[in-house]
Amino acid sequence: MLDLLGLGAASWGALMALAPMLQVRRIIARRSSADVSLGYLSVLEIGFVLWIAYGIALGSPVLVVPNVLAALIGAFALLVSWRYRGTDPGRR
């Protein structure tokens, strides 16, 4: 039962890791990240790295895999947010 719960949690974690792509899509479409908190994304990145380290220490791929995916996508979201920072298509 515990293995099934771990698999379910890891699967949902992977889905959660993909969620920032919705924000990335919006940033690119609007060509602005003015309404996105870089602080929030940065705090999440630190958390992902800590969970990866914890998962490695435990030898738990159930913790490592979804958090690696989340860290990679989170880093991409941060890069896109920085790229479109300060651009406001409504101000011309």
N, C-alpha and C positions, 0 to 999 in steps of 0.2 A: 504493500500500500504506500509506503514511504517513497519507493522508487517512482511510482506512478505520480505521486504528488510533486516530486522533484522534476519529473519530465514535464508535467503540466505547468509548473512555475517557470521552468526554463523556456518553454515554448511561448508562454505569455510574455516573459521578459524579452524575448526576441522581437515579438510584435510591438511591445512598448518601445524597444530600441529604434524601431522604424518610424515611430510617430513623429519625430522632429522633421521628417521629410515633408510632412504636410505644411509645416511652417516655412521650410526652405522653398517649397513650391510657391507659396504666397509671396515670399520676399522677392523671388525672381520675377513673378508676374507683376508685382507692384513696383519693382525696381527700387525698393526702399526697405530698410530694416529699422526705421525710426521708432516703430512701436514694439520692438523686440528687446528684452532685457539681456544684455551681454553678461551682467552679473549672475543672473539666474542660470544661464547656460554654462557659465564657468563653474559655478557651485556644483552643478550636475556632473561636469567633467571630472572634478576632483573626487566626487562620490563614486563614479564609475571606476576610476583608478584604484581607489581604496577597496572596493568590492572585488576587483580583479586580484589585487594582492592578497586579500583574505581568502578568496577562492583557491588561489595557487597554494597558499599556506596549508589549506585544508585538503588540497588535492581533489577539489570538487569542480569538475567540468560544468556541472549544473549552474554554478555561480560564475565561472570564468567565461564561458562561451557567450551568454547573452550580454554580459557586461563589456566584453571586448567589442561586440557588435555595437552596443550603445555608445561606447567611447569613440569608436570610429565615426559613427553617424553624428554624434554630438560634436566632434571636432569639425566635421564638414559643415554642420549648421553654424558653428561659430565662425568659420572662415567665410561662409556666404554672408553672414550677418555683418562681419567686419567689412567685407567687400562693398556691401550696399549701405554702409553706415553713412549718414550725412546726406544721402541723396533723397530728395523729396520731389517726386514727379509733379506734385500739385503746385510747387513753387517754381515758377518760371519767370 
